[in-house]
């Protein structure tokens, strides 16, 4: 009883074949025992007896375990179950955790330890980066400071509907109140129960893998829900969850540095903190593939454990086209949580626009009827991309996941894929006239491969093709070449070899047309409608002599004619291009005069007539 008073420890008296009232009032066998002890007792013994009486009175007033008429075996099981609930539940975090000491220091800096106020910490980052492991290590490290605590895993998976959220509220309350079972009728009742039971208590709560702000709203809506000194930790792949709830301090979980990544991989691949001598180069190749992602390092290390060098070589070669399922499953969770439009945009970036300028990608995607300003933000918040210094970045493993998604329905039939980006696949499809309506985009970027000889009807069946990019001198065309793709929005064909666009070319939905270093003499025959065209880039098209056909593109914003050395004149009705912002005729040596720039061309900001006569 002294420990309860001085150290705050819990005391649970066991009333074995005795009533609590007998202990509290010292009657029955307890009264007889004390009477015997008091007989002939000296002063010191009498004082000791009084201390025992006081202790037993206090013990008799506590809620304990009375045996009564139950079987002793069930009685013992009940005691074990109750005591087990009081023992701190440390979480298993695995062996050979690497790089955690420094992370622990950084996250602890986010806690409000000085004022003893409520600390709410969010840990965010890409799937597989180690958010849950970090949360578990922190939880175990500070658990002994709390009497009330709860660690709720897989919040995203377990709260897909209101019933799931209700169950999580019940789980949270059972943990905090140390109850075996608790029934809530609705989510609103759960919110009030959490508030009323936690607002005066110092609690430790971890909500792992939160996916949307709504989950936080119903489980940990604000610091006012919890008592002073409480710590609430959230892990998420969606940084917006933390941005919406401004009370959370944020920590971004990042990939491991090279030395730490090598150590973690070595523990899994060799059961030691460093690689075997003859595997060092192979390990470095694995590290370049994993890019510091702990999940990938652990999965690959375990997969390669006790395999010979040839098997390592084979695995690394295989990974170029077939990623490991255990890695992909974790990464894909973020993708599966997107709406259809964001999924398509993610696949476009994975296949076509990784490491491209955000400004350019935004412009192209807007032409494809996306809403990239918000949709790119969503991908960034969910750590499927990052945007740094105006460049769209994507982890290599996420890019591979995107490729795998495009291929998954028909892995061996590229003609069934929605996007083509590999030289061999594109060559096979185009040369064999195997293109289908499934194909929405083709980017042929290789610069050292052999040029592809295109049949005239290579694009005939691709009536959903929207994005087409052909690298410098990558194809050879016949004079009867056709491009009948009515949905084409973006066309970038470097060194296009014909004198004009094909007769069955459609510019109705074309937003950008890039024909740098082309052999084009004039764009197209007749007055083709190009009402959506915003960008026309004919840089260094040295055979170009006529651009009068741009009159059918009244919404043109950028006109780039740099280095068109045979072009002699610009359209006289240039003043009709009221949306024109940039025009470059630098190096157009044959242009002798320029149309008048009128007041209605108020958006024009950049003119370049350098190196002209």
Secondary structure, DSSP 8 states (H G I E B T S, - for coil): -HHHHHH------EESSS-HHHHHHT-THHHHHHHHHHTT--HHHHHHHHHHHHHHHHHHHS--EE-TTS-HHHHHHHHHHHHHHHS-------S---SHHHHHHHHHTTS--SS---EEEEEE-STTSSHHHHHHHHHHHHGGG-SEEEEE--HHHH-SSHHHHHHHHHHHHHHHHT-S----SSHHHHHHHHHHHHTTS-EEEEEEEE-SHHHHHHH---GGGS-TT-EEEEEES-THHHHHSTT-EEEE-----HHHHHHHHHHHHHSSSS--GGGHHHHHHHHHHHTT-HHHHHHHHHHHTT--HHHHHHHHHHHTTS--HHHHHHHHHHHHTS-HHHHHHHHHIIIIITT-BHHHHHHHHHHTT--HHHHHHHHHHTTS-EEETTEEE--HHHHHHHHHHHHGGGTT-GGGSSEE--HHHHHHHHHTT---TT--EEEE--SSS--EE--TTTTTT-TT--EEEE-TT-EE--TT-----TT--EEEETT--SSS--TT---TT--EEE-TT---SSS-SS----TT--EEE-TT-TT----GGGGG-TT--EEE-TT-TT-----TTGGG-TT--EEE-TT-TT--------TT-TT--EEE-TT--
